[in-house]
Amino acid sequence: MKSVSETKLEYVIEKDSNCESKYHPEEAPYGDIIQNNRLQFSNLKDLQPGWKFLSRYRDVSDIEWSSWKYFIETTWCYFIIQYILSEIIREKFPEYLKYWYIVSSCTFVCKYTGYKHLVTILMQPTIYAAVIKFGGKKISIWIISIILLVTYNSLKYNFYFWSFLEHDDMQDEEVYLLLFCVAWTELRCISYSIDFVENKDEMYLKSKDIINMISYILYLPMLYTGPVILYEDFEKSFTRVYKFDAKIRRFFYDIFIFFTYTLILDYIFHYIYFYAMQSDMELVRQLPSLALCGGGLWMGLQFHMKYVISYGIVSSFTRLDNIEPPPAPRCIARIHVYSQMWRHFDVGLYRFLVNSWRVKTFLLS
């Protein structure tokens, strides 16, 4: 019986009469460093069987990409149901739309990841609401933000933290999505708190303010994957009106484009194993300089495409709710100065930092 390592050595598949796979390593293309170096190829643990018709292994080492795909594959149906109900409420009972966002998000988290995850998520807006209630200003908000950031970065290595969140059949992707969600939630808490402190004459949270805060922070399409939108942009969606047929046409067009991008990127992962090769530096050292340069460029382009797709699909759903998302990340091949990367790759994050971190008034507020 063959081990997994031995199976990985047999690369070219030929279907026999019984539809079973037979591998012939001698037919591997000449010049393929991975295929020709059998020992190191067998040590690449992040290669898994890919699409059957390609008869190749696929690089699955990018946890961000696999987590995002897991998220979309398990939630797209819920997103559509939420939009249909949101559209009905928007037309018939617009005053209850924010309440629906809260109920829908809480239901989603409890159903897919468990109520303990919801408790973890809600801890942050509770803390920020308490800071505002007791008269905290911008400097207080930033101090508590730093404390929370340090705390969560410590807790993610703590066994008791994960034992609290553990549930049956918990996937690795869920762990990463929760960490991602905690980070996005903190950004939205800061955005709302700064906006509240700057624009409210009375430093007192009314019930309406709490509903505004929770509906914004828990807004579902962006809860786990971003991009971040400012609170003021979220509020504009309740007065902004788009034609229904125009929104639907744009939605299906965007989904088709990003689904095509996803297929292309997954296809490339069957042929370029540069991410998986990072676990074996001896194999990387065998690459010629030109291949290393190409690998470095590929890592940047793949990083860009990953966020174009993840942000793009989520943004397609937010547009259905009349929320205008930030522009898509600019291709890194068009960027030659890091100041442009700072401004144009994650535009939502850039707008958040510019809006929230006003240096001139930070210490005086």
Number of C-alpha atoms within 10 A of each C-alpha: 5 7 7 10 16 13 12 24 21 18 19 18 18 13 10 9 7 6 8 9 13 13 17 12 16 12 12 16 12 9 8 9 15 19 22 16 12 16 14 18 20 18 15 21 17 16 21 15 14 17 13 10 7 14 16 19 19 22 24 21 21 13 13 19 19 14 19 20 15 15 18 17 10 11 14 15 10 13 18 13 11 18 16 13 13 22 16 12 16 17 10 11 11 15 12 12 20 21 14 19 22 21 13 21 21 21 14 19 19 14 10 13 20 18 16 15 19 19 14 13 22 17 12 21 22 13 16 21 19 13 16 20 13 11 12 18 19 23 15 14 20 17 11 18 19 10 12 17 15 11 11 15 12 11 13 13 10 11 9 11 13 13 9 10 18 16 12 7 6 12 13 11 17 16 17 16 21 20 15 16 21 21 19 20 26 19 21 24 24 24 23 24 24 21 17 21 19 12 9 10 8 9 16 15 16 10 9 8 14 14 15 18 24 21 21 26 29 26 20 23 21 21 25 22 23 23 23 23 22 22 22 12 14 20 13 13 16 16 7 11 11 12 8 10 9 10 17 14 10 14 18 11 13 18 18 13 13 19 14 13 16 18 11 11 15 17 15 14 22 20 13 14 20 19 17 19 22 13 15 14 10 11 16 17 10 12 13 10 10 9 13 15 11 12 18 14 14 15 13 14 14 17 16 18 21 20 21 21 24 22 23 24 21 23 25 23 23 22 17 21 20 19 20 17 23 21 16 20 21 18 16 20 10 9 13 9 9 10 9 13 18 12 15 20 20 20 21 21 20 17 16 18 13 11 13 20 14 10 9 8 10 13 9 9 12
